[in-house]
Amino acid sequence: MKSSPTRTLRPGFSARMLLMQLGVVALVVLLSAVVYGWLTYERLGDEAEDQALAVARTVAASGDVRTGVSALADAGPEELTAEVLADGELQPLAEDVRLRTGALFVVITDDAGLRLSHPDPDLLGQRVSTDPSEALGGREVTEQEQGTLGHSARAKVPVYAPSSDRVVGEVSVGFSSKDILEGLGGSILPIALTAAGALGLGTLASLLLGRRLKRLTLGLEPEEIAALTQDQEAVLRGVDEGVIGVSADRRITVFNREAKRLLGMDIAAEIVGLPLDKASLPPSFSALLEAATPQSPTVEQVVGSRVLILTARAVQPSRKPGRRGYRPWAAAEGAAAQGSAAPELGWVIMLRDRTELQSLTRQLDAVGALTTALRAQRHEFANRLHTVSGLLGIGDYAAAQNYMGSIMKTGPLNYPAEQSELLRDPYLQAFIGAKSVEAAERGVTLRIGPETLIRGRITDPQDVTTVIGNLIDNAVRAAVHGSNPERWAEVELLDELTEDGGVLHLVVADSGDGLAEETASNNDGGGSAFERIFTEGFSTTETGGDSLQDVHGQGFGLPLSRQLARRRGGDVWVAEPGQPGGPGAVFCARLPGTVAPKEPGEMHDE
């Protein structure tokens, strides 16, 4: 059985960054120390050369040296032997200077480069090992060279004859390079301490930088961050819901295309990075974040012409950074429940469009009401059929014909809506008829106003049913809660047929107690004094307050109806506020582009 190869553990990104920074710091410190040491060595060498030059000048300027060298320059070979020179005046003089100055050597030569003094007496009378031509040419020289006594920093100075400019020899003074290195050794400790301090400071800075980097990246590796970015782009572009990310300092970090579309914003607008209060978002978003928790409920809100479901969730780290499976974007429900002090990462706002769903729900309610009406009248239809069958059975054909004629006039369904025959459009007949059944179940009579006149056909039933349904529901609710024992709601419709699209005019009244004075707004602009009831979330029903919507979405019907009407160029407004005891408030609506003339075939059928 083959054993699986052991997987080597790769250091994390922070560890790799720390090692790399330490390597860079160590390399910089090492190079700095080497350069500093080299410069120190060069400085000490220059100082040794300057010292050698000063000693050489002093020796060369001595009258005894100049006289002695001048005399030996003209001497014969027998006077330039080692034994003779060792007993001469120059050798002890040069040695005395060497011992007093600590020099490696003090050498005096004649104009031929022969040694007249040297620390090694055996080398007297021999030619020097280095080139003396520069000094013998009348020029002072400082350099570092290798000689018979070792490497040294030396200076060569010409010796002139007494009372003459003739060069008769040279003086060469050298200080050992070992002495220079010993002098450098005294500077090594400060250099080492400085290098160690720099390395320690660099290490501390690297550790702090690594910790901050780890905190900023939430313990994620670069590969994980790249994968998260790719996943985020894929999800945000593919999701059918609007997503808005807000950082802890209330700056927008995520804003996908669907969120821009739902809020009616320009798709190309650059919003990421803007403060929340400067992103042209509805003011209610800030209040939504204030109440956000990891388990915040959904909120229904009218934004523009849409009904949106908003969900704001506080995002907190679910686990400590550095642990496997860490997901910084997860809502820390357990931590929040236990009061954990985990750092807050911000909020995520989800937007879902409920406009079409609300319209479909209203249509479904109408269908349900129709079904209920059909079920309730099934026995009545059966009775009518039995009556017709009985009249035909006894041969009273005239009575049967009259009876059938009365049935055809009232229609196949006997809606409780009074004067429903004024509604010539089948869609309005079915919808308002269904609403009359619902109203009758709540003890409210729904009637059609006598001035109703519908000559065309409805072309946009979705917007029409939304506006009519909201106004009728509010009227029925007001009649139920009103003090008038005769509970009724009245709908009056009139179509205005034009060449560029017909306009539907709508008036809804009720028997309720009207709009209370406290619902009026402080309005100095000359407009309606009851604009407050069109504010998102405002409700006049007694559900524990007039500023919060209940679970059925109260507080959004009127704002939505006005938004739909104004989007078409129309409006919804309060015509009469009503009074206690009735009659109640009167609402008017104008919906352009919702009706059109009937086709010839439709007029014939009518």
N, C-alpha and C positions, 0 to 999 in steps of 0.2 A: 504494500500500500504506500503510495507516494504521499509524502507530507507536503502540504501547501507551502509555498515560499513565504517566509516572514516578511510582512509589509513594513517597510521602514517608515517611521513617523517623521513627517516633515515639520520643521519648526513653523510656528505661526507667523503671520505677517509682522506682528509687533516684535517678536523675537528676532526675525530676520532684519528688520529695520534697526533694532538695537545693536545687533552684531555688526551690521554694516556701518552704523554711525560710530561705534567704538573703534572699528578698524580705521575709519577715516581719521578720527581724532588721534588715534595712536600714531598713524602714519604722519600726520601733520606735526604732532609733537616731536616725533623722532627726527623728522627733517629739520624742524626748527632748532632742536638741540644740536644736530650735526652742524648746521650753518652757524649757529651761535658759537659752538666750540671752535669751528674753523676760523671764524672772524677773530675770536679771542687769541687763537694761536698766531694768526697773522699780526695782530696787534702787539703781542708779546715779542714776536720776531722783529717787528719794526722798532720796538723799544730797545731790543738787544743790539740791533744794528746802529741805532742812534748812540747808544752807550759806547759801543766799540769805536764809532767815529770820533766821539768826544775824547776817549782815551788816546786814540791814535794821533789826533791833532795835538794833544798835549805833549805826547812823547816826541812827535816830529818837530815841534816848536822848541824843544829843549836845546839850549846852546851846547851842552855837552854832547848830545846826540848828533847835532849838525856838524860839530867839529870832528867828532870821532868818525862819523860816516864819511865826511869829506876826506879825512886823512887815509882811511882804508880804501877809498875809491881809487886812489893813485898808488896804492901799495902793490907789491909784487905777490906772486903766488905763495912764497914762503911765509908771508904774514897772514895768509887767509886759511891756514890749516886749522883743524878743530882744536888742537892743543893751544895754539897761540890765541885764538879767539875766545876760548874758555877762560883764559886768564886776562883777557882784555877788559876795558871799561864798560863796553856796551852790554855784555852778557849779564853781569850782576845788576846793572841798572834796569834792564828789561825785565829780569826775574822779580826784582823788587816791585816794579809796577804791576806785574801780573798777580803777584800774591796779594797786594793791597787792593786791587780792583776785582779780584775773583775771576779774572779772564781765563779762558782756556789756554791762550798763548798770546805772547807779545813778541813778534818777530821783526827784526830790523835787517834790511838787505842793502847791498850796494847798488850801483846803477846797472850791474849785470844780473841782478836777481839772486846773488849768492847770500846765504844766510849769515848775518853777523851776530845774531842772537837767536836762541831757540830753547824751549823747555827741555828738549833732548839734546845734550851737548854733543852726542855722536853725529848729529845732523848739521853741525856748524860747518860752514864753508861750502855746503852743497846748495844746489839751485832749489828754489822753492817749488812745491808741487803744483801750485796754481799760477795762472798767467799774471805777471806783475807789470805788463806793458802799459795798462791804463794808468796806474799810479806813477810809473816811471815817465810817462808822457805828461805829467803835471796835473792829472785829474784825480779827484777823490772818488773812491768807489765803495759802495756798500752792497753786500749780497750775502746769500747763504749758499755755502759750497761744502763739498766733501774734501777734507785734507788728510794729511798723515795722522793727525790727532782725532779724526772723526768729523762728523757734520757739525757745522757751526755757523753762526751769524757773524760776519766779519766786516771790517772796514779797512781800506788801504789808502794811505795818505802819503804824498811825495815828501821827501826830505830835501831841503835846499841847502846849498853850501853857505857858510857864513858870509854875510855881506855880498851875496850873489844870488841871481835867479836861476842858477844852474841846478838841475835835479841830480843829486848825487846818490840817491837811494829811496827807499820807501819804508814805512812802518805799517805793519799788518797786525791788527788786534782782533781776536775772535772770542766769542762767548759760545759755549757748548749748547747744542740744541736740546740736550738732556736737561739743562737748566731751564730752558724755555718750557719744556714739557712739565717739569716740576712746578713751574709757576702756573702752568695751565691747570695742574692738579688742584691748586688752591681754588680755582674757579669752577671746578667740576661740581662741587657740592651745591652751590647756588643754582648751577644749571640743572642739576638733577632734581633739586627741590622744585624749581620752577616748572620743569617738565612733568613731574609727578602731580603738582597742583593743577596744571592745565589738563592733564589726563583725567584727574578726578572730577574737575569741574565739567569737562566734556561728558564724562560718564553720567554724572548727575543730570545734566541737561538732556542727555539722550533718554534716560529713564523717565524723566518728567514728560518729555515729548512723546515717548511711547505710551505712557499712561493716558495722556490727553488724546492721542490719536485713537487709542482703544476705546475711550469714552465717547469720542465723536462718532466713531463707526459702530458703536453699540456692540463691540466685540466681534464684528463680522470680518471675514477675510476678504481681500479684493475680489477673489473669484465669486464669493457669495454675493458681494455688492453688485458685481456685473450681472450675475444671474437674476438678482432681484430687479434690477433695472430693466432687463429684457422681459421678465415676466410682467412687470408693471405696465410696460408699453403694450404688450400683447393683450393684457386683460383690459386696460383702459380703452384701447381702440376697438376691442371686440364686444365689450359689455353693452347691453341695451339700456342701462341705467346711468343716470348722471352721478359722477363721483367728484367730490370737492375735498381736497385735503388741506387742513389748516394747521400750521405749526403752533407750538406752545406760545410764541410771541405774536400770534394772530396774523401771520403772513400766509398767503395762499401758496401751497407747495404742489398741489395737483389740481387740474381743472380739465376734464376731458371734453371731447366734442359734444357728447350727448348732453352734458350739463349746460354748455353754452346754448345748444338748440332749445332745451326746455326753458331756459331763462330768457330766450329771445335775444341773445347777444351775438355779436359778430364772431363767426367761427375763427377768423384770422386774428382776433384780438389777443394780445399778449397779456395774460392776467397773472400767470405764475410769478411769484415774487412780490406782488403788490400787497400792502396791508389790507386786511379784510374790509375796513371802513372806507377804503378808496377804490374798491373793485366794482362799484356801481351795482352792488347786490341789494336785495330788499333789506330794509332795516331790521326786520324780524330775525335775520340770520344771527346777529350778535346775541339777541336774547335766547335764541335756540341753543347756542353754545354754552351760555351760562347755566342752563338746566341740563346739559348733556352729562350722562354717566355711561359706564360700560353697558348698561341695560336700559338706555333711554327708550321710551315708547315712540311710536310713529306719530307724526303730526300732519294733519291735512291743511293745506294753505293754497290760496289763490295767488298765483304769480302771473301777471299779465293776463293772457286769455286762457290759461291752463289751470287745472286743479292738480296740484302736486302733492305727493306723499313725501314728507321730509323725515329723515332719520339722522340724528346727530349722535355719534358715539365718541366718548373719550377714549383715546388710545394710550395704553400704558404698557411697559415691558412686562411680558408674561413670565420671564425667567431671568436669572442673573446673567450678565454678559460672560461669554467665555465657555458656557456649558453647551454640550451638544444638543441640537434641537432648538436652540434659541430663536425665537421669532419676535422681533421688536415691534411688529405691527399688530400683534394680537392684543385684544382687550383683556386686561388682567382682571377678570371678574372676581376670582378668588381673592386677589390682593386688595381689590377695592372693597370687598365685603369685610375683610379683616382690618381695614384701615391701614394698609401697607403704605410705606413712604416711598414707593417706587416713583421715579421721576416721570412727570407727565410729558408725553411726546406730542400731544396735540389732539385734533379731532378729525373725524371722517364724516362728511355729510353725504348721504345717499338721497338721490332724487328719482322718484318714479312718477310717470305721467298717469293720472287717473281721469283725465278729461273724457276720453273715449269710453273708459270703463263706467264712469258715472252716467254717460248718455245711454250706454247699453243697459245699465242697471235700471234706469228710468223706463226705457222701452220694455224691459223685462217685467217691471212692475205693472206697466200698462197691459201687457199680455196676460200677466197673472190676474189682473182685475177683470179682464175680459173672460178668462177661463172661469173665474168665480161667478161672474154674471151669467155665463152660459149654463153652469151647473145649477145655479139658483132658479133659472127660468126653464129648465128642461121640462119640469112637470107642467108649466104653463103652456109650453109648445104642444105637449102631449094632449092637454085638455082641449086646445084649439083644434088639433087634428081630429080628436073624437067628436068635437062639435060639428065640424065640417062633415065628417063621415055620417053623423046622425041626420043632419039636414038632407044630405044626399040620399040617405036610406029611406026617408019618409017622402022624398020627391019634392021637397021645398027648395027647388033650384034657385029661385030668386033670393031667398034668405041666405042661402049658401054663398051666392055671388056677392051680396052686400057685405056679408061677414068677411069674405076674403079681401074685398076692397078696403075695409077698415084696417085689416092686418097689414096690407101692403103700404098703407099710408104711414102707419107707425113704425114700419120696418121690422126686420126679423128679430131685433133686440129691442126691448122696451127699457131704454136707459132711464135712470131716475132724473137725468138732467132735463130741466124744463126748457121747452122751445129748442130742443136739439135739432129740429128740422131746419133751423136757420143755418146750420153748418153744412155747406154743400160739399166741402172737401172730405173725402173718406178718411184721410189720415186724422184730421181734426175731430171727425165724428168718433172714431175709435178711441183716440187718446183722451179727449175730454169726457167721452162717455165712460171710459174706465175710471177716470178721476171722480166722476159723479157717483160711481158705485162705492169707491173708497170713502167719499164724503158722506154718503148715506149711511154707511156702517158706523160713522162717528156722530151721526145725528145731525148732519149739516146738509142743507139742500143746495145743490149746485145748479144754477140757472144761467141760461144764455140771455144776454141783454137784448132788448127789442131792436136796437139799432145795428145789430150784427148783420153784416153783408159781406159774404165771401163769394166772389165771382171767379176767381182764378184757382190755381192749384198750388199746393205747398211744394217748393223745390228744394228746401233744405230742412227736412224734418228734424234733424239732430239739434240744430240751434233753436228751432222753434219750440220743440218739446222741452228743451232744457229751460228756456225762459218761461214758457207758459206753466210748466210743471212746478218750477220754484215759486212763482207768484201764486198759483192755486194752492199749493201746499201751505204757504204762509197765510193765505186768506182763510183756509179751513182751520188751521191751527188757531188763528186769532178768533174765529167764530166760536170754536170750542171753549176757549178760555174767556170769552167775553161774557158780560153780565146780561145781555139781551137774550130773553128766552127763545125768540125766533132766530134760529141759527141758519144763516144762509151765506153763500158766496156767489158773486155774479161776475161772469166773464163776458166781455163785449169785444168783438173782433171786426175789423174793417180792413179790406185790402185796397191798396191804391196801385192800379196797374199803370206802369209807365213803359216807355220804349226801351230804356236801359235796365229794366228789372223792377219788379213790383215791390211795394213796401207794405208790410203787415203792421197795422196799428192795433194795440192791445190795451184794454182797460180792465183791471181787476179790482173789485170792491168786496167788502165783507160786512158782517153785522157785529164785529168785535168792538172793543173799547177804544180803538184808535191808537195812535202813537203817543206814548207818555211824553210829558214836557222834558223829562230828564234825558230823553234820547236826542233832543235837539242839540245842534252844534252852535258854538259861538261864532256866528258867521257875519262878518261885516262886508262881505264882497257882493252882496245882493243876490246870491244864488239861493238854492234850497237850504232851509234851516235844518233839514233832517239828513244831511250828508253822512252823519255818523253811522247810520244803520247800514251804509254801504261799505263800511270799514271791514277789512278781513278779520274774521273771528268774532264780530259783534253779533249778539243774539238777544232778542227781546223775550224769549221764552223763559219761564221760571224753572231753570235747571240748576239753581244754586249760584247764580250770578249772571250778569249780562255781558261779560267780557270773555267767556270761555265757551267754546263749542262743545256739544255733547258728543256721544259716540256715534250718533247718526249724522254728524256733519253739519249741525245747525251753525249758522254764522258764516256760511260760505255761499248760500244760495243767491242772495242778492248781489254780493260782489261779483260772483261768476256771471250772473245774468247781465249785469251792467257791462262787464268786460266783453262778453260776446256781442252785445248790442253795439258798443262803441267800436269794436273791431270792424264792424260792418258799416260804420258811419251813423249809427243810430244811438239810442240811449234808453235808460230806464230811470224813472224819477218818481217822486212822491207828488201826486196832484193835490190830495187833500189829506191832512193828518188824522181826520176823524175826531170823535169825541166820546167820552165815557158813556156807556149805555147804548152806543150805536147812533148812526151808522159809523163803521170803522174807517180805516185808512183806504185811500184810493191810489193805486199804483198804475202808472202808464208806461208803455214800452213802444218803441219804434224800431222795427227790424227791416232795414232795406235789403233788397236782393233775396228775399225768401219766398216770393210768390211769382207766378208767371201766368199769362192767359192760358185758358184751357184749349186743348186741341179740338178741331171740329168734331171728331168722333166722341170725345168726352162730353161735349155740349149736347150731342144728340142723345147720348145715353141718359143724360140728366132730364 
